[in-house]
Amino acid sequence: MKNKPRAWIHFVILGILIVYLIIAPIIEMRYFLTEGKSVKLSGELPESVEQIRYAVDKMDEVTLHGERVYKIWGWSFLAGEPDQSKYDIFLVLRSGRKAFFFPATPSRRTDLNIAFPDAGIDLLYSGFHTYIAQDTLNGRNYQIGFLYVDKTSGERYYQSTTRKIIRTPNTLILGTMEGGE
C-alpha cells in the first residue's frame, strides 16, 4: 500500500513533463523569441503575377542576438517600377492555406544593374536579406514567394517562386519545387 501513492506521483510528474514539452516551444516563440518572427498582414494574398524578378541565393544558419535563426539572401525587384523604395517587401512562406510574412531588408547589390541593363531602373538596392526562426514554422514544406506592398496606396503584388523551404525536426533546408510548381 505504501507504493501506490508514489506511483501516482510519478504519473502526475510525467503528465506535467509532457504538457511542458508540448507548450514550452509555443511559449518561447510567442513571448521570448525576438528575431526571425513572422509579421501579421491583413487581407488575402493577391493572385500570383509575373512582374517580380527574383533570385533566392542562399540560406545559412546564424546566431543573431543570441538566437539561432536562418538568414536568407537574394534579390528581387518589381519590373517596370522606377521607384522600388515605395514598397515594403516581404518574403512569403506558404504551406497550404497558411502564409507567413517575413520583412525583407534591402541590401546593396552592385551586380544587378550589370545583369539587367534593359530594366530601365536603378537596381543598386534590390538585394535583400531576412531572418527566419525555425520555431515559427509548424509545417513541413513552404513555397517561397515575394509580396510587394505599396506604402501609400496599399496595392499589393505577389509572385510565387520555384523555391521552397523544408522544415525538418532540427533544421531548415532551401530546396526547389518539383515540376516548377
Number of C-alpha atoms within 10 A of each C-alpha: 5 6 7 8 9 11 11 11 11 11 11 12 12 12 12 12 11 11 11 12 11 11 10 11 15 14 12 12 17 13 9 10 17 13 19 22 21 20 10 10 10 5 6 8 14 12 10 15 10 12 14 21 13 17 15 20 11 13 19 14 17 13 12 14 9 8 13 18 23 22 18 19 19 19 21 21 25 22 14 12 15 14 11 20 13 14 20 17 26 22 25 24 21 19 18 9 5 9 19 19 20 21 20 22 17 19 15 13 15 13 11 18 17 10 10 12 11 8 16 12 17 16 24 15 19 22 23 23 20 20 25 23 20 20 19 16 20 10 13 12 21 23 21 24 23 25 25 22 17 16 13 8 9 11 11 17 21 23 20 21 22 16 19 22 21 17 18 13 8 6 12 21 15 18 16 15 15 9 6 8 10
